Amino acid sequence: MTRTPNGQLFRTDSGDDLVLTRTFRAPVADVWASLTEPERTARWFGPWKGDAAPGRTIQVQTVFEEGEPWMDARIDACEPPHRLALSTTDAAGTWHMELLLSEAGGVTELRFVHHLATTDGIGDVGPGWEYYLDQLVASRDGSPLPTFGEYYPAMKAYYDGLPHA
């Protein structure tokens, strides 16, 4: 299957934001549960454990990565059911992300924002987030989970050349 990337790059005061969106015909509370409940995150990203609260760190297992490693994720903000901000730390470094939800007319939009200190390596990062967000979509609608080969290296050139919106 041919996948079409939809990421956009926005310049900010502190760097750049990579923004990807997905829409769901579902109430915002249901999509929020897919992003925050460990048994539901396990379906598309990986399970997590720990005491989830703002300022606390949980451990998240990335079950779709080689070796299924665990990583730390600090909950920077949690405003159910509209905003979750996380900082993750793993072998690739520390990343800052926000998941922003809004609902209108029974349709919920997810804006995934990766706050970038640099755009170096964006050609590797963007396809990964496309893959995981499509995993989320598939986990919710019951369609087969995509394979990473559908995203990388096919989307690398798109992200390497991504202009600022």
Secondary structure, 3 states (H helix, E strand, C coil): CCCCCCCEEEEECCEEEEEEEEEECCCHHHHHHHHHCHHHHCCCCCCEECCCCCCCEEEEECCCCCCCCEEEEEEEEEECCCEEEEEEEECCEEEEEEEEEEEECCEEEEEEEEEECCCCCHHHHHHHHHHHHHHHHHHHHCCCCCCHHHCCCCCHHHHHCCCEC
